[in-house]
Amino acid sequence: MAYESLQAVIGTAVIDSLFRKALLNGSRSRVIQPFNLTMEETSAVMAIRADSLEQFAGQLDQWIKRSQGKLEAPQLALPKNQYPLAGGVTH
């Protein structure tokens, strides 16, 4: 997937403050309709919880990377003996 529609959503949010506000408040489903997102893209956009465009774009970027297989699911715990100590040293 090339994700042009998702890029258009972010681009519009960068240049249009009213769109950006609607994207971040409860009007998201209404304002993304003209972008012809796939069902999967729409679900991803609607699942984002963000207070800023930076947070929104970051979460969307993570979703895109996961969907492309370029990012593994987050690890819930560090491997044994990999817990950081003060000063960045691990044991």
BAZAVO-748983 format. One line per 5 residues: number of its first residue (from 1); their letters; for each residue y, z, x of N, C-alpha, C. Coordinates in steps of 0.1 Angstrom, whole numbers, plus 5000, padded with zeros to 4 digits. Each point is the difference from the previous one (the first is absolute). Layout:
BEGIN
NUM> a> Y/Z/X/Y/Z/X/Y/Z/X ~ ... .
end
This chain:
BEGIN
1> mayes> 4988/5000/5008/5012/5000/4992/5012/5000/5009 ~ 5011/4993/4995/5012/5000/5007/5010/5010/4996 ~ 4999/5005/4988/5009/5010/4994/5014/4996/4999 ~ 5003/4987/4997/5014/4996/4999/5007/5007/4988 ~ 4993/5003/4990/5006/5007/4988/5004/5014/5004 .
6> lqavi> 4992/5007/5007/5003/5013/5005/5012/5000/5009 ~ 5000/4990/5009/5012/4999/5009/5013/4997/4992 ~ 4999/4993/4989/5011/4997/4992/5005/5013/4993 ~ 4991/5008/4996/5004/5013/4994/5008/5008/5010 ~ 4995/5002/5012/5007/5007/5010/5013/4994/5003 .
11> gtavi> 5000/4987/5002/5013/4993/5003/5010/5002/4990 ~ 4996/4999/4987/5009/5002/4989/5006/5014/5000 ~ 4991/5010/5003/5004/5014/5000/5010/5002/5012 ~ 4999/4993/5010/5009/5002/5012/5014/4995/4996 ~ 5001/4989/4993/5013/4994/4997/5006/5003/4986 .
16> dslfr> 4992/5006/4991/5005/5003/4987/4999/5015/4997 ~ 5011/5007/5000/4999/5015/4998/4995/5004/4986 ~ 5003/4992/4990/4995/5003/4987/4985/4999/4999 ~ 4995/4989/5006/4986/4997/5000/4993/5012/5008 ~ 5006/5003/5011/4994/5011/5009/4999/5013/4992 .
21> kalln> 5011/5004/4993/4999/5012/4992/4990/4999/4989 ~ 4999/4989/4993/4990/4999/4990/4985/5000/5006 ~ 4999/4995/5012/4987/5000/5006/4995/5014/5003 ~ 5010/5008/5004/4997/5014/5004/5000/5010/4989 ~ 5005/4996/4988/5000/5009/4989/4989/4996/4990 .
26> gsrsr> 5001/5004/4988/4990/4997/4990/5000/4986/4994 ~ 5008/4991/5006/5001/4986/4994/4992/4990/5008 ~ 4991/5004/5009/4993/4991/5009/4992/4989/4993 ~ 4992/5004/4990/4992/4990/4993/5008/4989/4994 ~ 5012/5003/4995/5009/4990/4994/5005/4991/5011 .
31> viqpf> 5005/5005/5011/5007/4992/5010/4991/4991/5009 ~ 4987/5004/5000/4991/4992/5009/4994/4988/4992 ~ 5001/5000/4987/4994/4990/4991/5003/4985/5005 ~ 5013/4997/5003/5003/4986/5004/4994/4995/5013 ~ 4993/5009/5008/4995/4997/5013/4986/4994/5000 .
36> nltme> 4994/4999/4989/4986/4994/4999/4991/5006/5010 ~ 4999/5013/5001/4991/5008/5008/4986/4999/4994 ~ 4990/5000/5009/4986/5000/4995/4998/5014/4994 ~ 4989/5002/4993/4997/5013/4994/4998/5010/5011 ~ 4994/4996/5011/4998/5010/5011/5013/5004/5006 .
41> etsav> 5009/4990/5002/5013/5003/5006/5008/5009/4990 ~ 5000/4997/4987/5007/5008/4990/4995/5014/5001 ~ 4987/5002/5000/4994/5013/5001/5005/5008/5012 ~ 5000/4993/5011/5005/5006/5013/5014/5004/4999 ~ 5009/4991/4995/5014/5003/4998/5002/5012/4991 .
46> maira> 4993/5000/4989/5002/5011/4990/4994/5013/5005 ~ 4991/5000/5009/4995/5013/5006/5008/5006/5010 ~ 5010/4993/5005/5009/5005/5011/5009/5011/4994 ~ 5001/5011/5007/5009/5011/4997/5010/5001/5012 ~ 5012/4997/4998/5010/4999/5010/5014/5004/4995 .
51> dsleq> 5008/5006/5009/5013/5004/4996/5011/4991/5007 ~ 4995/4991/5009/5009/4991/5007/4993/4986/5001 ~ 5008/4990/5003/4994/4987/5002/4992/5000/5013 ~ 5004/5008/5010/4992/5001/5012/4986/5006/4998 ~ 4999/5010/4992/4987/5006/4996/4992/4990/4992 .
56> fagql> 5007/4993/4990/4993/4990/4992/4994/4989/5009 ~ 5008/4994/5008/4996/4989/5009/4989/5005/5009 ~ 5001/5012/5005/4989/5005/5009/4987/5001/4994 ~ 5000/5006/4987/4987/5001/4993/4995/4986/4996 ~ 5009/4991/4997/4995/4987/4996/4994/4993/5013 .
61> dqwik> 5006/5002/5011/4995/4994/5013/4986/5006/5003 ~ 4998/5013/4998/4987/5006/5002/4990/4994/4991 ~ 5003/4998/4987/4991/4994/4990/4996/4985/5005 ~ 5010/4993/5004/4998/4986/5004/4990/5000/5012 ~ 5003/5008/5010/4991/5001/5012/4986/5004/4996 .
66> rsqgk> 4998/5010/4991/4987/5004/4995/4993/4988/4993 ~ 5007/4993/4992/4994/4989/4992/4996/4989/5009 ~ 5007/4998/5011/4996/4990/5010/4989/5004/5010 ~ 4996/5013/4998/4990/5005/5009/5005/5004/5014 ~ 5014/5001/5002/5005/5003/5013/5003/5014/5002 .
71> leapq> 4998/5008/4990/5003/5014/5001/4988/5008/4993 ~ 4994/5009/5008/4990/5008/4994/5005/5011/4991 ~ 4992/5004/4991/5005/5011/4991/5003/5012/5009 ~ 5010/5008/4996/5004/5011/5008/4989/5010/5003 ~ 4999/5006/5012/4990/5009/5003/5004/5014/4995 .
76> lalpk> 4992/5007/4993/5003/5013/4994/5000/5011/5010 ~ 4993/4999/5011/4999/5011/5010/4999/4994/5013 ~ 5005/5006/5010/4998/4996/5014/4986/5003/5004 ~ 4995/4991/5009/4986/5003/5005/5000/5013/5008 ~ 4989/5006/5001/4998/5013/5007/5006/4999/5014 .
81> nqypl> 5007/5010/5004/5006/5001/5013/5012/4991/5001 ~ 5006/4996/4989/5012/4991/5001/5012/5006/4993 ~ 4999/5013/4998/5012/5007/4993/5011/5002/5010 ~ 5012/4995/4997/5011/5002/5010/5004/5015/5001 ~ 5003/5003/5012/5005/5013/5003/5015/4999/5004 .
86> aggvt> 5007/5011/5001/5014/4999/5004/5002/4992/5013 ~ 5010/4992/5000/5003/4991/5011/4992/4987/5000 ~ 4993/4997/4989/4993/4988/4998/4987/4999/5007 ~ 4995/5011/5005/4987/5000/5007/4989/5002/4990 ~ 4989/4993/5001/4989/5002/4991/4989/5007/5007 .
91> h> 4991/5006/4993/4988/5007/5006/4988/4994/4994 .
end
